[in-house]
Amino acid sequence: MQKDVPIPVLLRRWEASEYLREVHGIQYTRNTLALFACQGKGPEITFVGNVPFYRPASLDAWAKALISKPTPRARKYAHPRYRKIGAAKLARASNPSADSTNA
């Protein structure tokens, strides 16, 4: 008798996109996955003829590499919004006599 050998599941690009969204919460369209494939920075691809397929194990490994470890604090954004307005307020606060002479 032949043992039950699991058949490897191969997912098309649109199925891989849905798999990433449902399993890992990562939203990439099939077009983005195609772009990543061209750039060589996406999940591992298996070709059957000229048709690209993705294995769930390779999608899991790629998603795990994208997701960071939990952290107790959020990173500070390097470029805060409205930094010109903040600099103007700081300048006025450090030199209040300049405002009274202009008024």
VMD Tcl script that builds the backbone (N, CA, C; Angstrom):
set m [mol new atoms 309]
animate dup $m
set s [atomselect $m all]
$s set {name element resname resid chain x y z} {
  {N N MET 1 A 0.835 -1.187 0.000}
  {CA C MET 1 A 0.000 0.000 0.000}
  {C C MET 1 A 0.876 1.246 0.000}
  {N N GLN 2 A 0.359 2.269 -0.611}
  {CA C GLN 2 A 1.091 3.529 -0.691}
  {C C GLN 2 A 0.674 4.430 0.469}
  {N N LYS 3 A 1.688 5.041 1.094}
  {CA C LYS 3 A 1.402 5.946 2.205}
  {C C LYS 3 A 0.756 7.221 1.667}
  {N N ASP 4 A -0.034 7.847 2.520}
  {CA C ASP 4 A -0.648 9.116 2.134}
  {C C ASP 4 A 0.411 10.215 2.185}
  {N N VAL 5 A 0.775 10.664 1.020}
  {CA C VAL 5 A 1.761 11.732 0.911}
  {C C VAL 5 A 1.008 13.034 0.686}
  {N N PRO 6 A 1.279 14.059 1.513}
  {CA C PRO 6 A 0.557 15.312 1.311}
  {C C PRO 6 A 0.951 15.955 -0.021}
  {N N ILE 7 A -0.035 16.395 -0.731}
  {CA C ILE 7 A 0.203 17.060 -2.007}
  {C C ILE 7 A 0.495 18.531 -1.713}
  {N N PRO 8 A 1.603 19.047 -2.232}
  {CA C PRO 8 A 1.897 20.451 -1.959}
  {C C PRO 8 A 0.873 21.360 -2.632}
  {N N VAL 9 A 0.429 22.336 -1.894}
  {CA C VAL 9 A -0.559 23.270 -2.404}
  {C C VAL 9 A 0.181 24.411 -3.097}
  {N N LEU 10 A -0.247 24.736 -4.288}
  {CA C LEU 10 A 0.317 25.854 -5.028}
  {C C LEU 10 A -0.782 26.891 -5.227}
  {N N LEU 11 A -0.463 28.133 -4.918}
  {CA C LEU 11 A -1.443 29.213 -5.016}
  {C C LEU 11 A -1.085 30.142 -6.163}
  {N N ARG 12 A -2.082 30.562 -6.915}
  {CA C ARG 12 A -1.868 31.575 -7.936}
  {C C ARG 12 A -1.672 32.922 -7.249}
  {N N ARG 13 A -1.306 33.945 -8.015}
  {CA C ARG 13 A -1.016 35.245 -7.423}
  {C C ARG 13 A -2.209 35.833 -6.684}
  {N N TRP 14 A -3.376 35.758 -7.272}
  {CA C TRP 14 A -4.545 36.324 -6.602}
  {C C TRP 14 A -4.896 35.535 -5.347}
  {N N GLU 15 A -4.661 34.220 -5.371}
  {CA C GLU 15 A -4.896 33.397 -4.184}
  {C C GLU 15 A -3.860 33.695 -3.110}
  {N N ALA 16 A -2.624 33.962 -3.529}
  {CA C ALA 16 A -1.568 34.311 -2.572}
  {C C ALA 16 A -1.886 35.642 -1.906}
  {N N SER 17 A -2.426 36.579 -2.668}
  {CA C SER 17 A -2.827 37.867 -2.113}
  {C C SER 17 A -3.903 37.697 -1.046}
  {N N GLU 18 A -4.901 36.880 -1.334}
  {CA C GLU 18 A -5.961 36.605 -0.356}
  {C C GLU 18 A -5.416 35.855 0.855}
  {N N TYR 19 A -4.515 34.916 0.627}
  {CA C TYR 19 A -3.913 34.144 1.716}
  {C C TYR 19 A -3.162 35.071 2.671}
  {N N LEU 20 A -2.359 35.978 2.133}
  {CA C LEU 20 A -1.610 36.914 2.981}
  {C C LEU 20 A -2.546 37.799 3.788}
  {N N ARG 21 A -3.650 38.232 3.161}
  {CA C ARG 21 A -4.602 39.097 3.859}
  {C C ARG 21 A -5.336 38.342 4.958}
  {N N GLU 22 A -5.798 37.134 4.666}
  {CA C GLU 22 A -6.598 36.381 5.624}
  {C C GLU 22 A -5.770 35.799 6.755}
  {N N VAL 23 A -4.588 35.283 6.439}
  {CA C VAL 23 A -3.785 34.591 7.455}
  {C C VAL 23 A -2.910 35.562 8.247}
  {N N HIS 24 A -2.288 36.524 7.554}
  {CA C HIS 24 A -1.311 37.394 8.210}
  {C C HIS 24 A -1.763 38.846 8.344}
  {N N GLY 25 A -2.859 39.211 7.692}
  {CA C GLY 25 A -3.334 40.590 7.768}
  {C C GLY 25 A -2.501 41.558 6.942}
  {N N ILE 26 A -1.753 41.051 5.975}
  {CA C ILE 26 A -0.914 41.875 5.112}
  {C C ILE 26 A -1.628 42.032 3.784}
  {N N GLN 27 A -1.861 43.272 3.363}
  {CA C GLN 27 A -2.620 43.508 2.146}
  {C C GLN 27 A -1.700 43.925 1.010}
  {N N TYR 28 A -1.477 43.019 0.092}
  {CA C TYR 28 A -0.773 43.285 -1.154}
  {C C TYR 28 A -1.636 42.748 -2.283}
  {N N THR 29 A -1.827 43.552 -3.317}
  {CA C THR 29 A -2.601 43.092 -4.462}
  {C C THR 29 A -1.758 42.136 -5.294}
  {N N ARG 30 A -2.407 41.469 -6.218}
  {CA C ARG 30 A -1.666 40.547 -7.081}
  {C C ARG 30 A -0.691 41.307 -7.962}
  {N N ASN 31 A -1.041 42.548 -8.327}
  {CA C ASN 31 A -0.130 43.361 -9.133}
  {C C ASN 31 A 1.122 43.737 -8.342}
  {N N THR 32 A 0.959 43.998 -7.056}
  {CA C THR 32 A 2.113 44.314 -6.219}
  {C C THR 32 A 3.003 43.093 -6.059}
  {N N LEU 33 A 2.402 41.924 -5.906}
  {CA C LEU 33 A 3.193 40.695 -5.834}
  {C C LEU 33 A 3.947 40.454 -7.134}
  {N N ALA 34 A 3.318 40.789 -8.280}
  {CA C ALA 34 A 4.002 40.661 -9.568}
  {C C ALA 34 A 5.177 41.630 -9.649}
  {N N LEU 35 A 4.993 42.842 -9.158}
  {CA C LEU 35 A 6.079 43.827 -9.141}
  {C C LEU 35 A 7.216 43.348 -8.251}
  {N N PHE 36 A 6.878 42.816 -7.072}
  {CA C PHE 36 A 7.905 42.279 -6.178}
  {C C PHE 36 A 8.663 41.134 -6.839}
  {N N ALA 37 A 7.960 40.311 -7.610}
  {CA C ALA 37 A 8.608 39.192 -8.299}
  {C C ALA 37 A 9.613 39.716 -9.321}
  {N N CYS 38 A 9.249 40.781 -10.034}
  {CA C CYS 38 A 10.170 41.367 -11.017}
  {C C CYS 38 A 11.390 41.984 -10.343}
  {N N GLN 39 A 11.174 42.563 -9.170}
  {CA C GLN 39 A 12.267 43.207 -8.440}
  {C C GLN 39 A 13.087 42.209 -7.632}
  {N N GLY 40 A 12.574 41.007 -7.457}
  {CA C GLY 40 A 13.286 39.982 -6.706}
  {C C GLY 40 A 13.224 40.158 -5.200}
  {N N LYS 41 A 12.197 40.862 -4.699}
  {CA C LYS 41 A 12.119 41.085 -3.258}
  {C C LYS 41 A 10.844 40.535 -2.625}
  {N N GLY 42 A 10.078 39.756 -3.347}
  {CA C GLY 42 A 8.843 39.197 -2.822}
  {C C GLY 42 A 9.045 37.788 -2.303}
  {N N PRO 43 A 7.932 37.097 -2.058}
  {CA C PRO 43 A 8.035 35.707 -1.613}
  {C C PRO 43 A 8.565 34.812 -2.722}
  {N N GLU 44 A 9.051 33.661 -2.320}
  {CA C GLU 44 A 9.621 32.704 -3.271}
  {C C GLU 44 A 8.536 32.209 -4.229}
  {N N ILE 45 A 8.900 32.119 -5.504}
  {CA C ILE 45 A 7.953 31.722 -6.546}
  {C C ILE 45 A 8.365 30.372 -7.124}
  {N N THR 46 A 7.370 29.563 -7.442}
  {CA C THR 46 A 7.580 28.305 -8.150}
  {C C THR 46 A 6.866 28.417 -9.485}
  {N N PHE 47 A 7.556 28.096 -10.552}
  {CA C PHE 47 A 6.949 28.171 -11.880}
  {C C PHE 47 A 6.556 26.784 -12.370}
  {N N VAL 48 A 5.370 26.699 -12.921}
  {CA C VAL 48 A 4.914 25.510 -13.622}
  {C C VAL 48 A 4.713 25.969 -15.056}
  {N N GLY 49 A 5.660 25.610 -15.903}
  {CA C GLY 49 A 5.678 26.181 -17.242}
  {C C GLY 49 A 6.065 27.644 -17.120}
  {N N ASN 50 A 5.228 28.530 -17.579}
  {CA C ASN 50 A 5.453 29.968 -17.439}
  {C C ASN 50 A 4.548 30.600 -16.393}
  {N N VAL 51 A 3.793 29.788 -15.685}
  {CA C VAL 51 A 2.813 30.294 -14.730}
  {C C VAL 51 A 3.434 30.323 -13.327}
  {N N PRO 52 A 3.428 31.501 -12.667}
  {CA C PRO 52 A 3.990 31.589 -11.318}
  {C C PRO 52 A 3.004 31.084 -10.263}
  {N N PHE 53 A 3.526 30.329 -9.321}
  {CA C PHE 53 A 2.751 29.843 -8.183}
  {C C PHE 53 A 3.509 30.138 -6.901}
  {N N TYR 54 A 2.775 30.217 -5.807}
  {CA C TYR 54 A 3.363 30.465 -4.493}
  {C C TYR 54 A 2.994 29.316 -3.569}
  {N N ARG 55 A 3.943 28.891 -2.762}
  {CA C ARG 55 A 3.674 27.876 -1.739}
  {C C ARG 55 A 3.299 28.594 -0.443}
  {N N PRO 56 A 2.316 28.097 0.295}
  {CA C PRO 56 A 1.944 28.741 1.559}
  {C C PRO 56 A 3.113 28.852 2.541}
  {N N ALA 57 A 3.995 27.855 2.565}
  {CA C ALA 57 A 5.138 27.912 3.484}
  {C C ALA 57 A 6.063 29.082 3.148}
  {N N SER 58 A 6.275 29.342 1.855}
  {CA C SER 58 A 7.132 30.466 1.478}
  {C C SER 58 A 6.442 31.800 1.752}
  {N N LEU 59 A 5.121 31.846 1.595}
  {CA C LEU 59 A 4.373 33.064 1.943}
  {C C LEU 59 A 4.443 33.330 3.439}
  {N N ASP 60 A 4.339 32.254 4.244}
  {CA C ASP 60 A 4.437 32.403 5.694}
  {C C ASP 60 A 5.810 32.919 6.111}
  {N N ALA 61 A 6.861 32.370 5.520}
  {CA C ALA 61 A 8.225 32.791 5.859}
  {C C ALA 61 A 8.463 34.243 5.467}
  {N N TRP 62 A 7.961 34.645 4.302}
  {CA C TRP 62 A 8.138 36.020 3.840}
  {C C TRP 62 A 7.362 36.993 4.721}
  {N N ALA 63 A 6.134 36.629 5.091}
  {CA C ALA 63 A 5.321 37.490 5.954}
  {C C ALA 63 A 5.954 37.613 7.337}
  {N N LYS 64 A 6.507 36.526 7.842}
  {CA C LYS 64 A 7.155 36.559 9.147}
  {C C LYS 64 A 8.358 37.491 9.131}
  {N N ALA 65 A 9.080 37.533 8.022}
  {CA C ALA 65 A 10.228 38.430 7.902}
  {C C ALA 65 A 9.792 39.894 7.832}
  {N N LEU 66 A 8.596 40.160 7.308}
  {CA C LEU 66 A 8.100 41.533 7.208}
  {C C LEU 66 A 7.616 42.081 8.539}
  {N N ILE 67 A 7.008 41.216 9.332}
  {CA C ILE 67 A 6.377 41.660 10.581}
  {C C ILE 67 A 7.439 41.794 11.658}
  {N N SER 68 A 7.451 42.946 12.331}
  {CA C SER 68 A 8.456 43.186 13.359}
  {C C SER 68 A 8.058 42.514 14.667}
  {N N LYS 69 A 9.013 42.462 15.574}
  {CA C LYS 69 A 8.735 41.920 16.899}
  {C C LYS 69 A 7.911 42.931 17.686}
  {N N PRO 70 A 7.135 42.473 18.658}
  {CA C PRO 70 A 6.377 43.413 19.484}
  {C C PRO 70 A 7.316 44.327 20.264}
  {N N THR 71 A 6.902 45.560 20.440}
  {CA C THR 71 A 7.712 46.526 21.168}
  {C C THR 71 A 6.841 47.266 22.173}
  {N N PRO 72 A 7.384 47.616 23.329}
  {CA C PRO 72 A 6.562 48.317 24.318}
  {C C PRO 72 A 6.308 49.771 23.950}
  {N N ARG 73 A 7.168 50.351 23.084}
  {CA C ARG 73 A 7.005 51.755 22.724}
  {C C ARG 73 A 6.976 51.895 21.203}
  {N N ALA 74 A 6.271 52.891 20.763}
  {CA C ALA 74 A 6.273 53.184 19.331}
  {C C ALA 74 A 7.513 54.000 18.994}
  {N N ARG 75 A 8.007 53.828 17.784}
  {CA C ARG 75 A 9.152 54.613 17.348}
  {C C ARG 75 A 8.716 56.041 17.085}
  {N N LYS 76 A 9.588 56.971 17.381}
  {CA C LYS 76 A 9.297 58.365 17.138}
  {C C LYS 76 A 9.497 58.635 15.653}
  {N N TYR 77 A 8.558 59.345 15.059}
  {CA C TYR 77 A 8.638 59.663 13.643}
  {C C TYR 77 A 9.743 60.688 13.440}
  {N N ALA 78 A 10.639 60.433 12.510}
  {CA C ALA 78 A 11.818 61.277 12.308}
  {C C ALA 78 A 11.476 62.648 11.730}
  {N N HIS 79 A 10.394 62.741 10.987}
  {CA C HIS 79 A 10.024 63.994 10.347}
  {C C HIS 79 A 8.634 64.409 10.809}
  {N N PRO 80 A 8.534 65.152 11.911}
  {CA C PRO 80 A 7.211 65.517 12.414}
  {C C PRO 80 A 6.496 66.466 11.458}
  {N N ARG 81 A 5.193 66.404 11.502}
  {CA C ARG 81 A 4.382 67.291 10.673}
  {C C ARG 81 A 4.517 68.722 11.163}
  {N N TYR 82 A 4.278 69.626 10.287}
  {CA C TYR 82 A 4.241 71.046 10.605}
  {C C TYR 82 A 5.498 71.530 11.297}
  {N N ARG 83 A 6.654 71.038 10.895}
  {CA C ARG 83 A 7.871 71.428 11.587}
  {C C ARG 83 A 8.216 72.896 11.354}
  {N N LYS 84 A 7.773 73.506 10.223}
  {CA C LYS 84 A 8.018 74.932 10.001}
  {C C LYS 84 A 7.200 75.763 10.973}
  {N N ILE 85 A 5.957 75.366 11.195}
  {CA C ILE 85 A 5.105 76.086 12.143}
  {C C ILE 85 A 5.673 75.949 13.547}
  {N N GLY 86 A 6.138 74.749 13.889}
  {CA C GLY 86 A 6.732 74.532 15.211}
  {C C GLY 86 A 7.984 75.356 15.414}
  {N N ALA 87 A 8.813 75.517 14.388}
  {CA C ALA 87 A 10.017 76.332 14.490}
  {C C ALA 87 A 9.651 77.797 14.677}
  {N N ALA 88 A 8.601 78.276 14.005}
  {CA C ALA 88 A 8.167 79.662 14.153}
  {C C ALA 88 A 7.645 79.916 15.557}
  {N N LYS 89 A 6.894 78.978 16.114}
  {CA C LYS 89 A 6.386 79.130 17.486}
  {C C LYS 89 A 7.534 79.149 18.480}
  {N N LEU 90 A 8.533 78.293 18.248}
  {CA C LEU 90 A 9.687 78.249 19.132}
  {C C LEU 90 A 10.457 79.561 19.082}
  {N N ALA 91 A 10.593 80.131 17.898}
  {CA C ALA 91 A 11.309 81.400 17.748}
  {C C ALA 91 A 10.557 82.524 18.449}
  {N N ARG 92 A 9.222 82.541 18.329}
  {CA C ARG 92 A 8.435 83.574 19.021}
  {C C ARG 92 A 8.499 83.417 20.529}
  {N N ALA 93 A 8.509 82.179 20.990}
  {CA C ALA 93 A 8.545 81.940 22.433}
  {C C ALA 93 A 9.897 82.352 23.017}
  {N N SER 94 A 10.962 82.190 22.272}
  {CA C SER 94 A 12.280 82.540 22.790}
  {C C SER 94 A 12.569 84.033 22.690}
  {N N ASN 95 A 11.838 84.762 21.840}
  {CA C ASN 95 A 12.068 86.192 21.672}
  {C C ASN 95 A 10.725 86.930 21.666}
  {N N PRO 96 A 10.088 87.113 22.848}
  {CA C PRO 96 A 8.762 87.728 22.878}
  {C C PRO 96 A 8.805 89.228 22.575}
  {N N SER 97 A 9.933 89.890 22.755}
  {CA C SER 97 A 9.994 91.342 22.506}
  {C C SER 97 A 9.885 91.648 21.018}
  {N N ALA 98 A 10.237 90.736 20.135}
  {CA C ALA 98 A 10.154 90.972 18.702}
  {C C ALA 98 A 8.699 91.071 18.243}
  {N N ASP 99 A 7.789 90.323 18.901}
  {CA C ASP 99 A 6.371 90.378 18.542}
  {C C ASP 99 A 5.748 91.730 18.933}
  {N N SER 100 A 6.147 92.284 20.073}
  {CA C SER 100 A 5.545 93.530 20.545}
  {C C SER 100 A 6.024 94.724 19.729}
  {N N THR 101 A 7.216 94.684 19.156}
  {CA C THR 101 A 7.721 95.787 18.357}
  {C C THR 101 A 7.050 95.821 16.981}
  {N N ASN 102 A 6.625 94.680 16.474}
  {CA C ASN 102 A 5.983 94.618 15.162}
  {C C ASN 102 A 4.525 95.029 15.225}
  {N N ALA 103 A 3.898 94.936 16.377}
  {CA C ALA 103 A 2.466 95.210 16.496}
  {C C ALA 103 A 2.137 96.666 16.612}
}
mol reanalyze $m
mol bondsrecalc $m
mol representation Tube
mol addrep $m
